[in-house]
């Protein structure tokens, strides 16, 4: 038997938003004792403390933080269902994640078309590494994400959406690189750990018993490419990104073995897809 209903979750969410029981009771037009009782009953049914006292205010416990993330998702789905049944089209906020390279080279025309078809949807795009995005999807902070191989996403659904060719880039005066051993003593330029392209490069080096002499971490491809062009080190990037940034002439491109060069971008999501996500999936399949 289900122990949580939307009415109870609304009380819980309002206490969080208002920072306490008194203000929540006033907003909900309920007596304070009723709000307090409903929160206590919810905690008893779940067997978890949802709040901790912090001076005169309440702070969420880790279990409360988890419940809040689910509550936000449930209310979004409820609102979406109501809007769609009334209008026949998806509406509301649609939060989706992407690798920076995919956002820069692949998504602009797709999201533009999506916006024209479904103007009632507000798309919020966040970028990050594959590892970070998968974690956010798993916590329901975003509805889906475009991530790259290699990745593991237990419990998530996935569909392949883009084929990518990865290239090794160095400064223009670097001799041609055909083997990983030629990069010994050089600096790897990459995103933070969790980046799938960085993992792929490290696997290629590791197969030759090599490690980067040093790793410099950057937060944008523009900065990475500029650093590579200046002769600081090497990086692994999608060829489509170099074309979209018109940066191919600034660096030297080296073809990699097929097992490293050929890569795929996937869309991942958790559980049943929302109406907006289903519409996006349909566009991607076209």
Backbone as CSV, one residue per row, in Angstrom:
resi,resn,N_x,N_y,N_z,CA_x,CA_y,CA_z,C_x,C_y,C_z
1,UNK,0.849,-1.199,0.000,0.000,0.000,0.000,0.880,1.242,0.000
2,UNK,0.556,2.223,-0.869,1.363,3.430,-0.961,1.234,4.267,0.308
3,UNK,2.356,4.759,0.825,2.348,5.514,2.084,2.418,7.024,1.859
4,UNK,2.640,7.466,0.621,2.782,8.895,0.337,1.752,9.312,-0.700
5,UNK,1.064,10.432,-0.462,0.151,10.996,-1.448,0.599,12.423,-1.771
6,UNK,0.072,12.976,-2.855,0.492,14.314,-3.288,0.142,15.386,-2.270
7,UNK,-0.963,15.206,-1.559,-1.351,16.205,-0.558,-0.309,16.283,0.552
8,UNK,0.152,15.114,1.007,1.189,15.096,2.044,2.506,15.665,1.514
9,UNK,2.832,15.318,0.276,4.055,15.850,-0.317,3.989,17.365,-0.488
10,UNK,2.797,17.881,-0.779,2.643,19.334,-0.905,2.915,20.018,0.435
11,UNK,2.446,19.420,1.517,2.726,19.976,2.850,4.223,19.938,3.120
12,UNK,4.839,18.796,2.845,6.287,18.644,3.040,7.062,19.673,2.215
13,UNK,6.720,19.806,0.937,7.434,20.745,0.071,7.259,22.184,0.548
14,UNK,6.066,22.535,0.999,5.807,23.904,1.459,6.598,24.228,2.719
15,UNK,6.714,23.259,3.629,7.541,23.470,4.831,8.984,23.762,4.421
16,UNK,9.482,23.016,3.409,10.846,23.253,2.918,10.957,24.643,2.309
17,UNK,10.019,24.986,1.426,10.081,26.257,0.717,9.944,27.453,1.661
18,UNK,9.092,27.308,2.669,8.842,28.421,3.592,9.818,28.455,4.763
19,UNK,10.614,27.400,4.910,11.622,27.391,5.961,11.109,27.089,7.347
20,UNK,9.892,26.567,7.465,9.376,26.225,8.786,7.890,25.947,8.761
21,UNK,7.369,25.412,9.857,5.977,24.988,9.948,5.027,26.174,10.014
22,UNK,5.388,27.220,10.744,4.470,28.349,10.950,4.136,29.024,9.628
23,UNK,5.169,29.360,8.852,4.922,30.026,7.565,4.238,29.086,6.576
24,UNK,4.580,27.778,6.647,3.937,26.811,5.762,2.447,26.698,6.074
25,UNK,2.098,26.667,7.369,0.690,26.577,7.756,-0.091,27.783,7.259
26,UNK,0.513,28.983,7.360,-0.160,30.196,6.882,-0.374,30.141,5.371
27,UNK,0.620,29.684,4.644,0.496,29.621,3.182,-0.532,28.586,2.748
28,UNK,-0.583,27.466,3.462,-1.509,26.394,3.114,-2.901,26.591,3.708
29,UNK,-3.042,27.631,4.529,-4.315,27.914,5.215,-4.725,26.740,6.097
30,UNK,-3.750,26.227,6.831,-3.979,25.141,7.778,-3.510,25.579,9.158
31,UNK,-4.013,24.910,10.182,-3.511,25.206,11.516,-2.137,24.567,11.664
32,UNK,-1.302,25.175,12.499,0.078,24.721,12.655,0.143,23.274,13.129
33,UNK,-0.746,22.897,14.051,-0.704,21.534,14.598,-0.989,20.492,13.515
34,UNK,-1.832,20.846,12.549,-2.133,19.913,11.467,-0.914,19.662,10.602
35,UNK,-0.183,20.741,10.279,1.032,20.602,9.473,2.067,19.764,10.217
36,UNK,2.253,20.055,11.498,3.222,19.311,12.301,2.861,17.831,12.362
37,UNK,1.588,17.538,12.543,1.133,16.150,12.638,1.358,15.414,11.324
38,UNK,1.045,16.084,10.207,1.210,15.425,8.911,2.681,15.111,8.629
39,UNK,3.569,16.002,9.016,5.005,15.748,8.817,5.456,14.591,9.692
40,UNK,5.004,14.561,10.952,5.379,13.471,11.849,4.846,12.135,11.332
41,UNK,3.608,12.126,10.841,3.032,10.892,10.305,3.821,10.402,9.092
42,UNK,4.259,11.347,8.240,5.052,10.985,7.070,6.376,10.363,7.502
43,UNK,7.029,10.964,8.497,8.292,10.426,8.983,8.100,9.035,9.590
44,UNK,7.005,8.841,10.302,6.738,7.530,10.923,6.498,6.463,9.865
45,UNK,5.747,6.821,8.830,5.471,5.842,7.779,6.735,5.457,7.022
46,UNK,7.613,6.427,6.815,8.850,6.163,6.087,9.943,5.597,6.982
47,UNK,9.798,5.794,8.281,10.839,5.345,9.204,12.113,6.161,9.100
48,UNK,11.985,7.433,8.677,13.147,8.309,8.489,12.841,9.707,9.024
49,UNK,13.862,10.352,9.567,13.740,11.750,9.953,13.987,12.607,8.717
50,UNK,13.041,13.469,8.389,13.147,14.295,7.183,13.745,15.658,7.466
51,UNK,13.652,16.114,8.724,14.162,17.433,9.097,15.059,17.332,10.325
52,UNK,15.954,18.295,10.415,16.785,18.462,11.601,16.667,19.900,12.070
53,UNK,16.613,20.104,13.354,16.542,21.470,13.874,17.886,22.154,13.730
54,UNK,17.833,23.396,13.258,19.046,24.193,13.069,18.768,25.567,13.655
55,UNK,19.035,25.709,14.954,18.647,26.935,15.641,17.128,26.983,15.741
56,UNK,16.551,28.069,15.261,15.102,28.204,15.280,14.444,27.727,13.989
57,UNK,15.236,27.300,13.050,14.689,26.870,11.764,14.904,25.372,11.572
58,UNK,14.350,24.854,10.485,14.476,23.443,10.156,15.370,23.269,8.934
59,UNK,16.190,22.230,8.967,17.039,21.904,7.813,16.730,20.477,7.393
60,UNK,16.807,20.235,6.096,16.524,18.904,5.587,17.630,17.921,5.967
61,UNK,17.236,16.721,6.321,18.186,15.636,6.505,18.537,15.082,5.124
62,UNK,19.554,14.233,5.011,19.840,13.615,3.708,18.635,12.885,3.127
63,UNK,17.865,12.216,3.986,16.662,11.531,3.517,15.614,12.538,3.041
64,UNK,15.545,13.679,3.726,14.626,14.733,3.297,15.016,15.305,1.948
65,UNK,16.320,15.465,1.725,16.806,15.961,0.428,16.394,15.004,-0.683
66,UNK,16.527,13.702,-0.430,16.155,12.704,-1.433,14.655,12.752,-1.713
67,UNK,13.851,12.823,-0.653,12.405,12.874,-0.842,12.003,14.130,-1.611
68,UNK,12.674,15.250,-1.326,12.343,16.496,-2.025,12.593,16.366,-3.522
69,UNK,13.694,15.710,-3.906,13.982,15.551,-5.335,12.891,14.736,-6.021
70,UNK,12.395,13.692,-5.340,11.308,12.897,-5.909,10.009,13.701,-5.928
71,UNK,9.762,14.470,-4.869,8.536,15.271,-4.801,8.488,16.284,-5.941
72,UNK,9.611,16.944,-6.210,9.647,17.926,-7.294,9.325,17.249,-8.618
73,UNK,9.866,16.057,-8.816,9.602,15.326,-10.066,8.133,14.929,-10.166
74,UNK,7.547,14.456,-9.077,6.144,14.048,-9.097,5.219,15.223,-9.382
75,UNK,5.509,16.382,-8.781,4.674,17.556,-9.039,4.827,18.022,-10.480
76,UNK,6.040,17.929,-11.013,6.245,18.318,-12.408,5.437,17.419,-13.328
77,UNK,5.468,16.107,-13.051,4.732,15.170,-13.882,3.230,15.415,-13.760
78,UNK,2.759,15.699,-12.539,1.334,15.975,-12.345,0.913,17.229,-13.110
79,UNK,1.730,18.283,-13.018,1.425,19.517,-13.754,1.449,19.273,-15.256
80,UNK,2.438,18.508,-15.689,2.569,18.208,-17.118,1.364,17.425,-17.620
81,UNK,0.920,16.452,-16.849,-0.230,15.654,-17.255,-1.475,16.534,-17.389
82,UNK,-1.666,17.428,-16.433,-2.829,18.321,-16.485,-2.763,19.238,-17.707
83,UNK,-1.588,19.836,-17.926,-1.426,20.746,-19.060,-1.629,20.014,-20.382
84,UNK,-1.038,18.817,-20.495,-1.110,18.109,-21.773,-2.522,17.625,-22.064
85,UNK,-3.235,17.161,-21.033,-4.600,16.709,-21.253,-5.494,17.870,-21.680
86,UNK,-5.177,19.062,-21.199,-5.992,20.221,-21.540,-5.601,20.838,-22.877
87,UNK,-4.295,20.764,-23.212,-3.838,21.443,-24.426,-3.461,20.501,-25.563
88,UNK,-3.135,19.249,-25.216,-2.702,18.307,-26.239,-1.243,18.437,-26.595
89,UNK,-0.506,19.363,-25.977,0.909,19.550,-26.262,1.692,19.640,-24.959
90,UNK,2.970,19.200,-24.968,3.779,19.310,-23.742,4.007,20.763,-23.371
91,UNK,4.076,21.024,-22.085,4.293,22.389,-21.589,5.167,22.325,-20.351
92,UNK,5.644,23.497,-19.926,6.411,23.590,-18.695,7.909,23.562,-18.929
93,UNK,8.656,23.399,-17.851,10.116,23.417,-17.889,10.631,22.031,-18.239
94,UNK,11.561,21.991,-19.177,12.175,20.739,-19.625,13.675,20.851,-19.420
95,UNK,14.187,20.195,-18.362,15.610,20.293,-18.020,16.360,19.112,-18.603
96,UNK,17.358,19.417,-19.395,18.131,18.364,-20.047,19.607,18.716,-20.000
97,UNK,20.461,17.692,-19.949,21.898,17.894,-19.852,22.604,17.488,-21.132
98,UNK,23.822,17.990,-21.297,24.589,17.672,-22.499,26.065,17.876,-22.243
99,UNK,26.874,17.112,-22.954,28.290,17.416,-23.034,28.438,18.771,-23.719
100,UNK,29.455,19.515,-23.343,29.665,20.820,-23.974,29.882,20.674,-25.473
101,UNK,30.622,19.647,-25.887,30.895,19.450,-27.310,29.613,19.164,-28.080
102,UNK,28.713,18.360,-27.515,27.447,18.044,-28.178,26.552,19.271,-28.247
103,UNK,26.519,20.036,-27.167,25.712,21.256,-27.163,26.197,22.236,-28.222
104,UNK,27.530,22.319,-28.383,28.086,23.279,-29.315,28.007,22.876,-30.764
105,UNK,28.014,21.570,-31.032,28.102,21.127,-32.427,26.869,20.405,-32.947
106,UNK,25.980,19.961,-32.064,24.869,19.120,-32.511,23.472,19.630,-32.164
107,UNK,23.315,20.294,-31.038,21.972,20.511,-30.507,21.265,21.764,-30.995
108,UNK,21.998,22.771,-31.453,21.349,24.039,-31.813,20.205,23.867,-32.809
109,UNK,20.412,23.218,-33.957,19.284,23.067,-34.891,18.162,22.198,-34.337
110,UNK,18.519,21.168,-33.554,17.513,20.281,-32.975,16.624,21.027,-31.978
111,UNK,17.248,21.803,-31.087,16.473,22.533,-30.082,15.681,23.671,-30.702
112,UNK,16.208,24.258,-31.778,15.467,25.308,-32.485,14.180,24.739,-33.078
113,UNK,14.274,23.570,-33.691,13.094,22.913,-34.260,12.114,22.520,-33.162
114,UNK,12.656,22.017,-32.049,11.818,21.618,-30.914,11.033,22.829,-30.396
115,UNK,11.706,23.977,-30.295,11.056,25.187,-29.785,9.923,25.642,-30.703
116,UNK,10.125,25.532,-32.011,9.084,25.938,-32.957,7.868,25.019,-32.875
117,UNK,8.117,23.730,-32.661,7.020,22.770,-32.580,6.279,22.849,-31.248
118,UNK,7.020,23.128,-30.163,6.424,23.103,-28.819,6.789,24.377,-28.058
119,UNK,6.229,25.513,-28.443,6.590,26.794,-27.805,6.217,26.888,-26.333
120,UNK,5.326,25.998,-25.874,4.948,26.029,-24.463,5.958,25.378,-23.540
121,UNK,7.012,24.788,-24.115,8.055,24.131,-23.312,9.244,25.068,-23.176
122,UNK,9.693,25.265,-21.957,10.897,26.064,-21.690,12.057,25.100,-21.473
123,UNK,13.000,25.076,-22.402,14.141,24.160,-22.313,15.244,24.799,-21.475
124,UNK,15.680,24.082,-20.459,16.822,24.499,-19.642,17.945,23.493,-19.892
125,UNK,19.020,23.965,-20.514,20.136,23.081,-20.878,21.306,23.305,-19.926
126,UNK,21.788,22.223,-19.351,22.970,22.294,-18.483,24.057,21.414,-19.096
127,UNK,25.306,21.811,-18.935,26.410,21.028,-19.484,27.263,20.444,-18.367
128,UNK,27.972,19.388,-18.698,28.845,18.746,-17.718,29.532,17.551,-18.358
129,UNK,30.311,16.842,-17.563,30.961,15.628,-18.051,29.942,14.494,-18.076
130,UNK,30.276,13.433,-18.774,29.393,12.268,-18.834,29.067,11.756,-17.437
131,UNK,30.090,11.606,-16.589,29.866,11.090,-15.238,28.940,11.969,-14.423
132,UNK,29.161,13.282,-14.477,28.335,14.212,-13.696,26.896,14.229,-14.202
133,UNK,26.719,14.166,-15.512,25.373,14.212,-16.083,24.591,12.947,-15.733
134,UNK,25.245,11.798,-15.782,24.560,10.546,-15.436,24.111,10.574,-13.983
135,UNK,24.931,11.123,-13.105,24.538,11.238,-11.701,23.309,12.135,-11.549
136,UNK,23.266,13.235,-12.283,22.133,14.161,-12.183,20.854,13.534,-12.733
137,UNK,20.974,12.753,-13.794,19.793,12.039,-14.307,19.300,11.044,-13.264
138,UNK,20.235,10.319,-12.645,19.868,9.338,-11.630,19.175,9.947,-10.427
139,UNK,19.493,11.216,-10.126,18.864,11.910,-8.987,17.624,12.694,-9.416
140,UNK,17.226,12.558,-10.682,16.059,13.249,-11.227,16.214,14.769,-11.232
141,UNK,17.433,15.252,-11.199,17.658,16.697,-11.277,17.463,17.196,-12.708
142,UNK,17.733,16.341,-13.675,17.447,16.619,-15.076,16.738,15.408,-15.662
143,UNK,15.965,15.632,-16.726,15.139,14.544,-17.263,15.919,13.584,-18.147
144,UNK,16.965,14.069,-18.757,17.777,13.236,-19.627,19.075,13.954,-19.919
145,UNK,19.995,13.258,-20.586,21.288,13.875,-20.885,21.922,13.219,-22.095
146,UNK,22.647,14.022,-22.856,23.450,13.524,-23.965,24.850,13.233,-23.435
147,UNK,25.233,11.969,-23.447,26.516,11.551,-22.884,27.271,10.731,-23.926
148,UNK,28.546,10.530,-23.668,29.390,9.859,-24.656,29.987,8.577,-24.109
149,UNK,30.291,7.672,-25.019,31.018,6.459,-24.650,32.454,6.811,-24.282
150,UNK,33.065,6.040,-23.376,32.493,4.934,-22.609,31.776,5.440,-21.372
151,UNK,30.679,4.771,-21.011,29.977,5.135,-19.790,29.227,3.926,-19.269
152,UNK,28.913,3.942,-17.985,28.040,2.944,-17.371,26.899,3.700,-16.714
153,UNK,25.684,3.240,-16.947,24.524,3.934,-16.404,23.500,2.916,-15.916
154,UNK,23.809,2.209,-14.824,22.880,1.197,-14.316,21.537,1.812,-13.951
155,UNK,20.465,1.177,-14.406,19.130,1.659,-14.086,18.598,2.707,-15.041
156,UNK,19.424,3.177,-15.977,18.978,4.203,-16.920,18.691,3.593,-18.281
157,UNK,17.765,4.227,-19.000,17.491,3.865,-20.387,18.428,4.667,-21.284
158,UNK,18.712,4.157,-22.481,19.629,4.863,-23.379,19.280,4.593,-24.829
159,UNK,19.543,5.588,-25.671,19.410,5.408,-27.108,20.564,6.132,-27.802
160,UNK,21.157,5.469,-28.799,22.259,6.073,-29.542,21.701,7.139,-30.476
161,UNK,22.323,8.330,-30.460,21.762,9.424,-31.255,22.741,10.033,-32.252
162,UNK,24.044,10.089,-31.930,25.003,10.709,-32.835,26.247,9.834,-32.972
163,UNK,26.779,9.761,-34.169,28.079,9.140,-34.408,29.135,10.236,-34.400
164,UNK,30.224,10.002,-33.694,31.287,10.997,-33.607,32.616,10.392,-34.055
165,UNK,33.449,11.227,-34.648,34.829,10.852,-34.940,35.723,11.676,-34.031
166,UNK,36.499,11.002,-33.210,37.407,11.686,-32.294,38.781,11.833,-32.941
167,UNK,39.411,12.971,-32.704,40.753,13.205,-33.244,41.667,13.695,-32.130
168,UNK,42.914,13.330,-32.259,43.952,13.840,-31.369,44.415,15.177,-31.929
169,UNK,44.467,16.214,-31.109,44.958,17.510,-31.572,46.203,17.903,-30.791
170,UNK,47.162,18.484,-31.525,48.399,18.994,-30.936,48.697,20.344,-31.582
171,UNK,49.800,20.950,-31.164,50.242,22.172,-31.838,50.633,21.823,-33.277
172,UNK,50.660,22.821,-34.143,50.903,22.575,-35.565,52.330,22.107,-35.850
173,UNK,53.273,22.385,-34.941,54.664,21.977,-35.191,54.984,20.590,-34.628
174,UNK,53.969,19.889,-34.094,54.186,18.525,-33.562,54.307,17.546,-34.725
175,UNK,55.290,16.645,-34.705,55.382,15.615,-35.757,54.138,14.738,-35.752
176,UNK,53.836,14.063,-36.849,52.672,13.175,-36.900,52.714,12.125,-35.785
177,UNK,51.572,11.916,-35.136,51.468,10.938,-34.047,50.689,9.734,-34.564
178,UNK,51.324,8.578,-34.550,50.677,7.335,-34.993,50.609,6.298,-33.882
179,UNK,51.365,6.524,-32.795,51.389,5.580,-31.670,51.296,6.349,-30.362
180,UNK,50.671,5.730,-29.364,50.530,6.364,-28.058,51.889,6.689,-27.444
181,UNK,52.889,5.863,-27.719,54.214,6.059,-27.124,54.832,7.401,-27.527
182,UNK,54.390,7.971,-28.646,54.935,9.251,-29.087,54.469,10.412,-28.213
183,UNK,53.496,10.158,-27.346,52.991,11.203,-26.446,53.662,11.153,-25.078
184,UNK,54.592,10.248,-24.893,55.304,10.146,-23.608,55.999,11.464,-23.295
185,UNK,55.836,11.922,-22.067,56.475,13.162,-21.650,55.678,14.411,-21.960
186,UNK,54.533,14.264,-22.656,53.714,15.418,-23.009,52.521,15.548,-22.055
187,UNK,51.902,16.713,-22.057,50.813,17.038,-21.132,49.456,16.792,-21.770
188,UNK,48.580,16.106,-21.048,47.199,15.894,-21.484,46.361,17.087,-21.035
189,UNK,45.583,17.617,-21.955,44.668,18.716,-21.657,43.253,18.177,-21.787
190,UNK,42.468,18.268,-20.709,41.159,17.605,-20.708,40.230,18.253,-19.695
191,UNK,38.986,17.765,-19.680,38.055,18.140,-18.633,38.384,17.337,-17.371
192,UNK,37.648,17.595,-16.297,37.884,16.903,-15.026,37.528,15.426,-15.174
193,UNK,37.910,14.628,-14.178,37.546,13.210,-14.170,36.032,13.068,-14.302
194,UNK,35.617,12.083,-15.064,34.209,11.929,-15.397,33.955,12.205,-16.861
195,UNK,34.955,12.830,-17.516,34.867,13.095,-18.953,35.148,11.800,-19.713
196,UNK,34.231,11.389,-20.575,34.391,10.121,-21.293,35.530,10.181,-22.309
197,UNK,35.766,11.356,-22.918,36.865,11.460,-23.882,38.205,11.357,-23.162
198,UNK,38.286,11.943,-21.997,39.519,11.813,-21.203,39.759,10.348,-20.846
199,UNK,38.693,9.647,-20.466,38.836,8.229,-20.115,39.322,7.429,-21.315
200,UNK,38.784,7.738,-22.495,39.184,7.012,-23.696,40.660,7.258,-24.007
201,UNK,41.117,8.484,-23.851,42.526,8.796,-24.096,43.413,8.078,-23.084
202,UNK,43.018,8.095,-21.821,43.815,7.434,-20.796,43.868,5.918,-21.023
203,UNK,42.781,5.344,-21.549,42.790,3.909,-21.867,43.762,3.616,-23.004
204,UNK,43.804,4.502,-24.018,44.732,4.311,-25.130,46.175,4.392,-24.654
205,UNK,46.456,5.361,-23.807,47.802,5.474,-23.252,48.124,4.272,-22.368
206,UNK,47.149,3.865,-21.560,47.370,2.757,-20.638,47.680,1.460,-21.343
207,UNK,47.116,1.267,-22.547,47.404,0.055,-23.305,48.866,-0.027,-23.703
208,UNK,49.561,1.112,-23.705,51.006,1.151,-23.986,51.806,1.383,-22.712
209,UNK,51.152,1.138,-21.566,51.798,1.299,-20.251,52.292,2.721,-20.049
210,UNK,51.490,3.700,-20.505,51.856,5.106,-20.352,50.836,5.835,-19.491
211,UNK,51.289,6.877,-18.855,50.430,7.825,-18.155,50.814,9.220,-18.630
212,UNK,49.864,10.155,-18.676,50.244,11.518,-19.054,51.315,12.059,-18.112
213,UNK,52.303,12.771,-18.665,53.330,13.366,-17.810,52.697,14.356,-16.843
214,UNK,51.626,14.992,-17.297,50.900,15.966,-16.489,49.524,16.129,-17.115
215,UNK,48.529,16.461,-16.310,47.192,16.706,-16.834,46.728,18.086,-16.410
216,UNK,46.346,18.907,-17.392,45.758,20.217,-17.126,44.263,20.126,-17.376
217,UNK,43.469,20.549,-16.405,42.017,20.450,-16.515,41.413,21.807,-16.850
218,UNK,40.551,21.816,-17.854,39.892,23.044,-18.293,38.380,22.849,-18.258
219,UNK,37.660,23.960,-18.319,36.200,23.908,-18.252,35.537,24.225,-19.581
220,UNK,36.310,24.512,-20.616,35.721,24.814,-21.924,36.644,24.339,-23.031
221,UNK,36.035,23.983,-24.162,36.826,23.536,-25.306,37.617,24.680,-25.930
222,UNK,37.056,25.885,-25.902,37.795,27.016,-26.463,39.131,27.196,-25.755
223,UNK,39.111,27.098,-24.424,40.347,27.245,-23.652,41.292,26.073,-23.923
224,UNK,40.743,24.872,-24.029,41.574,23.697,-24.298,42.274,23.816,-25.645
225,UNK,41.514,24.207,-26.673,42.079,24.295,-28.021,43.139,25.395,-28.085
226,UNK,42.877,26.513,-27.423,43.859,27.595,-27.411,45.152,27.153,-26.734
227,UNK,45.012,26.375,-25.672,46.182,25.886,-24.944,46.973,24.885,-25.793
228,UNK,46.248,24.016,-26.495,46.905,23.060,-27.386,47.630,23.800,-28.512
229,UNK,46.971,24.780,-29.101,47.568,25.550,-30.198,48.842,26.249,-29.758
230,UNK,48.897,26.626,-28.473,50.082,27.315,-27.946,51.228,26.360,-27.648
231,UNK,50.990,25.039,-27.804,52.061,24.071,-27.609,52.160,23.498,-26.219
232,UNK,51.105,23.681,-25.410,51.169,23.204,-24.026,50.996,21.698,-23.915
233,UNK,50.229,21.103,-24.806,49.990,19.666,-24.704,49.084,19.172,-25.813
234,UNK,48.380,18.069,-25.544,47.515,17.441,-26.530,46.142,17.194,-25.918
235,UNK,45.148,16.977,-26.782,43.789,16.731,-26.306,43.067,15.827,-27.295
236,UNK,41.987,15.217,-26.817,41.125,14.389,-27.651,39.780,15.086,-27.751
237,UNK,39.341,15.393,-28.981,38.101,16.153,-29.169,37.306,15.576,-30.341
238,UNK,35.997,15.817,-30.394,35.209,15.411,-31.560,35.567,16.285,-32.772
239,UNK,35.675,15.677,-33.903,36.006,16.422,-35.115,34.911,17.424,-35.452
240,UNK,33.662,17.070,-35.169,32.544,17.976,-35.449,32.658,19.262,-34.649
241,UNK,33.252,19.184,-33.451,33.415,20.387,-32.635,34.413,21.344,-33.268
242,UNK,35.519,20.818,-33.784,36.500,21.678,-34.440,35.870,22.408,-35.616
243,UNK,34.991,21.709,-36.336,34.320,22.334,-37.472,33.371,23.431,-37.010
244,UNK,32.609,23.169,-35.940,31.636,24.163,-35.476,32.323,25.390,-34.895
245,UNK,33.486,25.195,-34.257,34.238,26.329,-33.691,35.181,26.964,-34.716
246,UNK,35.281,26.336,-35.883,36.192,26.800,-36.932,37.620,26.921,-36.404
247,UNK,38.001,25.881,-35.661,39.314,25.882,-35.016,40.273,24.873,-35.632
248,UNK,39.854,24.210,-36.691,40.690,23.164,-37.266,42.038,23.662,-37.743
249,UNK,42.114,24.915,-38.201,43.379,25.444,-38.706,44.347,25.863,-37.626
250,UNK,43.889,25.930,-36.379,44.743,26.387,-35.284,45.614,25.265,-34.726
251,UNK,45.213,24.019,-34.988,45.905,22.874,-34.400,46.158,21.833,-35.489
252,UNK,47.006,20.853,-35.159,47.223,19.719,-36.060,46.353,18.563,-35.586
253,UNK,45.662,17.909,-36.539,44.806,16.779,-36.222,45.502,15.469,-36.592
254,UNK,45.435,14.502,-35.703,46.074,13.203,-35.916,45.004,12.120,-35.851
255,UNK,44.941,11.271,-36.863,43.953,10.189,-36.883,44.342,9.111,-35.892
256,UNK,43.355,8.623,-35.164,43.568,7.614,-34.125,43.118,6.238,-34.602
257,UNK,43.514,5.168,-33.907,43.002,3.831,-34.249,41.479,3.812,-34.205
258,UNK,40.880,2.960,-35.011,39.420,2.930,-35.142,38.722,2.731,-33.797
259,UNK,39.280,1.890,-32.921,38.620,1.611,-31.641,38.581,2.835,-30.743
260,UNK,39.467,3.809,-30.989,39.464,5.065,-30.241,38.716,6.141,-31.031
261,UNK,38.910,6.131,-32.332,38.368,7.189,-33.195,36.842,7.149,-33.280
262,UNK,36.293,5.958,-33.408,34.849,5.828,-33.581,34.138,5.879,-32.233
263,UNK,33.197,6.782,-32.135,32.533,6.988,-30.852,31.061,7.336,-31.086
264,UNK,30.262,7.164,-30.048,28.839,7.449,-30.168,28.361,8.277,-28.973
265,UNK,27.428,9.157,-29.257,26.750,9.925,-28.215,25.378,9.309,-27.996
266,UNK,24.991,9.159,-26.725,23.714,8.552,-26.367,22.866,9.548,-25.575
267,UNK,21.568,9.398,-25.689,20.634,10.096,-24.806,20.231,9.109,-23.723
268,UNK,20.405,9.487,-22.458,20.024,8.614,-21.342,18.937,9.288,-20.518
269,UNK,18.072,8.475,-19.906,17.017,8.997,-19.053,16.634,7.945,-18.025
270,UNK,15.861,8.366,-17.028,15.537,7.499,-15.896,14.040,7.228,-15.882
271,UNK,13.658,5.958,-16.031,12.250,5.609,-15.938,11.457,6.042,-17.157
272,UNK,10.145,6.208,-16.967,9.259,6.592,-18.061,9.597,8.007,-18.523
273,UNK,9.701,8.178,-19.829,10.029,9.499,-20.384,8.837,10.431,-20.264
274,UNK,9.115,11.702,-19.955,8.059,12.707,-19.919,7.589,12.986,-21.340
275,UNK,6.494,13.718,-21.460,5.965,14.052,-22.781,6.983,14.841,-23.599
276,UNK,7.644,15.820,-22.957,8.635,16.627,-23.672,9.805,15.768,-24.137
277,UNK,10.242,14.848,-23.282,11.360,13.983,-23.644,10.966,13.040,-24.781
278,UNK,9.739,12.555,-24.778,9.270,11.705,-25.870,9.287,12.464,-27.196
279,UNK,8.881,13.733,-27.169,8.884,14.539,-28.387,10.317,14.748,-28.893
280,UNK,11.247,14.988,-27.978,12.626,15.154,-28.355,13.179,13.855,-28.943
281,UNK,12.848,12.741,-28.342,13.294,11.442,-28.861,12.782,11.226,-30.289
282,UNK,11.532,11.621,-30.543,10.957,11.457,-31.867,11.720,12.299,-32.901
283,UNK,12.109,13.515,-32.511,12.907,14.355,-33.415,14.267,13.726,-33.685
284,UNK,14.876,13.178,-32.653,16.193,12.561,-32.814,16.120,11.349,-33.733
285,UNK,15.044,10.587,-33.656,14.905,9.406,-34.518,14.723,9.789,-35.982
286,UNK,14.226,10.999,-36.231,14.085,11.461,-37.609,15.435,11.730,-38.255
